[in-house]
Amino acid sequence: MIGDKKIDLRVQKTKEAIMNTFREMVCEMDANEITVKELTERARIHRKTFYLHYTCIEALFENVLKEAASLYFEEIDKIPASMPMNEANRVFFECIGQQDIFMERLICAPSYRTFCNKMFTVALKHNRNRHNPYAHLCQAKQNIINNFLATSSLDIYRQWVADGKAIPLDELTELSETLLSHGVSSILEK
């Protein structure tokens, strides 16, 4: 039993070293500059140790983004499944607006957008599995609407960050809700 705790503690420390190093590297570098070799050297672990936890550097990115998405899922699942768009929008911007510089960089920096967009696709699917107000439309139209909502939300957030968060989060949320709801309101009426 004592041996198990030591192993668990070592595993935990190794994962923390990987994550802390990864966070530092994301804040300093573009995505294509982050390599297993560089990360393991900085974290002072053997490359084989890294591969015990992750299959590749992309798997580490995806793990981080899944954790961030799970925090969003916890919040969005607190409101009714048939949530009005303004409530879903509020939860989205409250969750994303409270992120640290590490997550801001993963969401906003151009080199990380591929990973970020995957996370938001997963989040949108989660919402649509709960409630799909566009179910009456063909799948191709649903895809276009969902893409519009996801990319517009992300771009609004990215612009807010680029502008130094010059307007309060509650005003951003209200503005984005107005822009997004008017963009799709005519489709909901059909």
C-alpha positions in Angstrom: 0.0 0.0 0.0 2.8 2.4 0.8 4.5 1.5 -2.4 1.3 2.4 -4.3 1.2 5.9 -2.8 4.9 6.5 -3.8 4.1 5.5 -7.4 1.0 7.6 -7.5 3.0 10.6 -6.0 5.7 10.1 -8.7 3.2 9.9 -11.4 1.4 13.0 -10.1 4.7 14.9 -9.9 5.7 13.9 -13.4 2.3 15.0 -14.8 2.6 18.3 -12.9 6.2 18.8 -14.3 4.9 18.1 -17.8 1.9 20.4 -17.4 3.8 23.3 -15.8 6.5 23.1 -18.5 3.9 22.9 -21.2 2.1 26.0 -19.8 5.3 27.9 -19.8 6.1 26.9 -23.3 2.7 27.8 -24.6 3.1 31.3 -23.2 6.5 31.7 -24.8 6.3 29.8 -28.1 4.2 29.1 -31.1 2.6 25.6 -31.4 5.0 24.3 -34.0 8.0 25.2 -31.8 6.8 22.9 -28.9 8.4 19.5 -29.2 8.6 16.5 -26.9 12.4 16.9 -26.9 12.2 20.5 -25.7 9.4 19.8 -23.2 11.2 16.9 -21.7 14.5 18.7 -21.4 12.8 21.7 -19.7 10.8 19.4 -17.4 13.9 17.3 -16.6 12.2 14.0 -17.5 13.2 11.3 -19.9 11.3 11.2 -23.2 10.1 7.7 -22.5 8.5 9.1 -19.3 6.6 11.6 -21.4 5.4 8.8 -23.7 4.1 6.9 -20.7 1.5 9.6 -20.3 0.9 11.0 -23.8 1.3 9.4 -27.2 2.5 12.7 -28.8 2.6 16.4 -28.2 -0.8 16.8 -29.9 -2.3 14.4 -27.3 -1.1 16.8 -24.6 -2.8 19.7 -26.3 -6.0 17.8 -26.7 -5.9 16.7 -23.0 -5.5 20.3 -21.9 -8.4 21.4 -24.1 -10.6 18.5 -22.9 -10.0 19.6 -19.3 -11.0 23.2 -20.3 -14.1 21.9 -22.1 -15.1 19.8 -19.1 -15.3 23.0 -17.0 -17.6 24.5 -19.6 -19.7 21.4 -19.6 -20.2 21.6 -15.9 -21.5 25.1 -16.2 -23.7 24.6 -19.3 -25.3 21.5 -17.8 -26.6 23.6 -14.9 -29.0 25.3 -17.2 -32.0 23.7 -18.9 -31.3 21.7 -22.0 -33.6 23.9 -24.1 -31.7 26.9 -22.9 -32.3 30.2 -24.7 -29.4 31.4 -26.8 -28.7 34.3 -24.4 -28.2 31.8 -21.5 -25.8 29.6 -23.5 -23.9 32.7 -24.7 -23.7 34.0 -21.1 -22.2 30.7 -19.8 -19.8 30.6 -22.7 -18.4 34.1 -22.2 -18.4 33.7 -18.4 -16.3 30.5 -18.7 -14.0 31.8 -21.4 -13.7 35.3 -20.0 -12.2 34.0 -16.7 -9.3 32.1 -18.3 -5.7 32.7 -17.5 -3.0 33.9 -20.0 -2.2 30.2 -20.8 -5.7 29.5 -22.0 -6.0 32.9 -23.6 -3.0 32.1 -25.7 -4.3 28.6 -26.6 -7.6 30.2 -27.7 -6.2 33.4 -29.4 -2.8 32.8 -30.8 -3.0 31.9 -34.5 -0.7 28.9 -34.1 -3.0 27.2 -31.6 -6.3 27.8 -33.4 -6.5 24.3 -34.8 -6.4 22.8 -31.3 -8.8 25.4 -30.0 -11.3 25.0 -32.8 -11.4 21.2 -32.1 -12.3 22.0 -28.5 -15.1 24.3 -29.5 -16.5 21.8 -32.0 -16.7 19.3 -29.1 -18.4 21.9 -26.9 -20.9 22.7 -29.6 -21.7 19.0 -30.1 -22.2 18.7 -26.4 -24.8 21.5 -26.5 -26.5 20.1 -29.6 -26.8 16.7 -28.0 -28.6 18.3 -25.2 -30.9 20.5 -27.4 -30.8 21.3 -31.1 -33.0 24.2 -32.0 -32.0 23.7 -35.7 -33.1 20.0 -35.9 -35.8 20.9 -38.4 -33.1 21.8 -40.9 -31.0 19.5 -43.0 -27.6 18.5 -41.6 -25.8 20.7 -44.1 -27.6 23.8 -42.9 -27.2 22.9 -39.3 -23.4 22.6 -39.9 -23.3 26.1 -41.4 -25.3 27.6 -38.5 -23.2 25.8 -35.9 -20.0 26.9 -37.6 -21.2 30.5 -37.7 -22.1 30.5 -34.0 -18.8 28.8 -32.9 -16.4 30.8 -35.1 -18.3 34.1 -34.4 -18.2 33.5 -30.6 -14.5 32.7 -30.7 -13.7 35.6 -32.9 -15.6 38.0 -30.7 -13.6 36.7 -27.7 -10.3 36.9 -29.6 -11.1 40.5 -30.6 -11.9 41.3 -26.9 -8.6 39.9 -25.8 -6.7 41.7 -28.6 -8.4 45.0 -27.5 -7.1 44.5 -24.0 -10.5 43.5 -22.6 -11.4 47.2 -22.9 -15.1 46.6 -22.3 -16.5 44.8 -19.2 -17.3 41.1 -19.7 -21.0 41.6 -19.0 -21.1 44.2 -21.8 -19.2 41.8 -24.2 -21.7 39.1 -23.3 -24.7 41.3 -24.1 -23.2 42.6 -27.3 -22.2 39.1 -28.5 -25.7 37.8 -27.7 -27.3 40.5 -29.7 -25.0 40.0 -32.7 -25.4 36.2 -32.6 -29.1 36.1 -32.0 -30.0 38.5 -34.7 -27.7 36.6 -37.0 -29.7 33.4 -36.6 -33.2 34.7 -35.6 -34.5 34.7 -39.1 -33.5 31.0 -39.5 -35.3 30.0 -36.3 -38.5 31.6 -37.5 -38.6 29.4 -40.7 
